[in-house]
Amino acid sequence: MNFTKSQNRSYSIRHWLLLCSLPFVMVGCAMSPEEEAALLAEQQRLEEEARQAKLNDGKSEEYLRLIALPNKYKQSAVQVQPPLSQEIKAAMAKVDGGEITDGRKALEKISINHPNLSGIKLKLGDIALKDNNLKLAQVYYRQAISANEFNYFAHNRLGTVLRKLGQFEAAKAHYLAAIDSWPAFAPAHHNLGILLDIYLGDKAGAIQHYQTYQVLTDSKNRKVNGWIADSSAQLSALQKGNNNG
């Protein structure tokens, strides 16, 4: 088995710690608590490096560039304390378990008491959207964005609601806002591609976002590959017609 430099170093640290834990080799291995803590911290850092290297193995440079860009939503997220976190999980579990009314009421109460929690308003918007109440869903998604302007989930969902309502330019603005909040958010690229392709007639823009979506998802969506081919063919035919004209 081939090991990376990081993996070899991590293995050596674990081996050293194991040896030093055995009674018959304690002499000469004794470390102060500070030294042991530093060694363990270094081990954890090296293991995280190895894990990231494994995750990134085979990924394109464009993928690595995109995921390394700032995630403004994550950076600005409100820290939720454990008691409130458990309350939120319990409310969401009710919704996900089919107790929609009770779960929604619990979330609404939390939302009133904690208006800065963007994710609660997002969940309430999702419940309204599932009920096909586009007006209420739009209200909650806008509230989610008011609570955190970088909530790319809310921007993306609101964009879809607006597209259904025929407000295509407004939908585009929210898809772009989602991408600005985190350029590696694949669903927004997917939805913006569809909007540009089908509703706004921007084939070149659609291709760009379809391709970015494929980069972020390992090109697993064969349907999107078909859309890229179709849009490319249409764009080529259009450009040829313009040149002949």
N, C-alpha and C positions, 0 to 999 in steps of 0.2 A: 504494500500500500504506500502511495506517495503522500507525503505530508508537506504542507506549506511551511514556510519559516515560522509563521504565527502559530500554526498547530503544533510544530515541534517544540516551540518555546512554552506553549501552554501545557503540553504533555510533561515537559521537564519540571515545571512548577508543581503540577499535581504529584509527580513522582517524588519530588523533594518533600512535599508536605506529608505524603504517605510514609516515607522513611522516617521522618522526624516524629511521627506519631507512634512508632514502634519502640517499646521499652529498651530493646537491646541496642538501639542506635541513638538514643537520646543524647549521649555524651557527644559534644561537638556540634550538635544540631540545635541546641537551645536558642530560641529567639525571644525577644521581648514581645509583649502584646502589640506594640506599635509596628514592629517589623513583620510580624505575622499578618496583621491587618493589611499592611502595604502589599505584602506578597499575594494575599487573597484578592485584593483589589486589582492587582496587575493580571492575575489569572482570569478574573471575570472580564477584564477589558480585552484580553487576547481571545477569549472564547467568543465574545461579541464580534470581534473583527473576523474571526473564522466563520461565524454564522452569517454575517453580512456578505462575506466573500462567496459563500455557498449560494446565498439567495441571488447574488448578482452574476453568478457564473452563466456565461452564455448570453447575457443581456447586451443589447446594442448600446453604443455610446449615447445615442439620443435618449434611450430609456433612462440611463444613469444620469444624464444631464437633467431630465425633467423631474425625476423623483428627488433630486438634490436641491431643487429650487425651494424657496421658503414656503411653508404651509402657514399662511397668515391666520387661518381659522384655528389651527392647533396652537399657534403661538399666543393667540388672544383668548383662548378658552378660559371660562371661569372655573376656578377650583371648587369642586363640590365636596363638602365634608361628609364623612361616612354615614351619619344618621340620615341626612337628606338623600344621599345616594341610595340607601336601602329603601327609602320611601318612594323614590322615583322608580327603582327596579320593580317594586311591588305593584305600582300603578301600571307600569308597562306590561308586566306579566299578566295582569288582568285583561288588558287589551289584546295581547297576543294569544291569550287563552280563550278568547271568545266572550269575555265579560266586558263588552265594549262600553256600555253605559256607565258602569261603576268605575271602570278604568279611566274613561274620559273625565268624569267628575273629579276623580282624584288628581288627574293631571291639571285640570283647570284650577283647582285649589292651589296646587303647587305653583302654577304659573302666576296666580294673583299674588301669592306671598313672596315669590322670587321672580320678578319681572325681567331680571337680567339673564335668566337661563334660556338661551336661544333654542337649545335642543328640545325643551318641553313644548314650545310653540311649534316647532317642526313636527313633532309627533302628533300634536292636535291637528295640524294641517293635513298630515297623512290620513288621519281618521276621517276627516271631512272629505278628502279626495276619494277615499275608498267608498264613501257614501255617495259619490258623484256630486257633492255639493261644492262646485267650483268657486262660488262666491265666498263661502266661508273658508275654504282652503286657501284662497288668495289672501284673505285677511290674516290668517295665522302665519302664512309664509312671510308676509310683509312684516309682521310683528317679530318673527324670528330674525329677519335681516336688521330690523331696528335695534334688536338686542345685541346682535353681532353682525356687523356689515360684511364680515368675511365668511359667513356660514354658506359655503358653496353648495351644501345639500339643499338649503332653502332657495338659493338663487336658481339652482337647476330645476327643482320642483316647480317653482313659480314660473320659470320659463316655459315649462310644459303646459301649465294651466293657461298661460297667456296665448300660447300657440293654439290650444284648443278653442280659445275664445276669438281667434282670428287676429290677435294683436301681435303680428309677426316681428315688427321692429322692437317692440318692448320685450318680447321673448328673447330676441337676439341679444339685447343689452344685458339681460340677466344671465344668459349662458356665458357671455363674455366675462361678466363679473365673477361667475363661478370659477372660470379658468384663471382669471387674474388672482383670485384668492389662493388657488393652488393649481399650477399648470399641469400637474400630473393627475388631475381628477378626470378619469377616463369618461364617465357618463356624460359630462358636459360636452366633451368633444364629439361624442356619438350623437347627442341630441342637436347640437349646433350644426353638425354635418347634414343631418336630415332636414333641418329648417332651411339651410342655405340651398340644399339640393332641390327639394320638392316645392317649397313655399316661396323662396326668394330668387330662385333661378341663378344662384351664384355657384356654378359648377366648380370653378377653380378653388373657391373657398371651401366648398364641401369636401373636395378631394383632400385638401390639406388637413382638415379635422378628422376625416375618416382614417387617413394614414396615421395621424397621431394616436388615434384610438387604438389602431392595430399595434402600434409600437408598444403602447402601454399594456396591452392584453395578449402579447405574444402571437398576434395574428390568428387567434383561435376562432374568430367569428367569420365563417366562410361567406355569410350573407353580405357582410361589409366588404369583403374582397370583391364580390360581384358588383356592389354599388360603385366601388372605385373604378372597376373596369367599364361599367356602363357610363358613368359620368365622364371618364376620360375619353371614351369614344364620342360622346355627345359634344364635349368641348372641342375635340379635334375636328369634328365635322363642322362645327360652328366657325372655328377659326379658318378652316379651308374655304368655307362659303364666303366669309368676309374677304379673304384674299382674292378669291375669284371675282368677287363683286367689284 
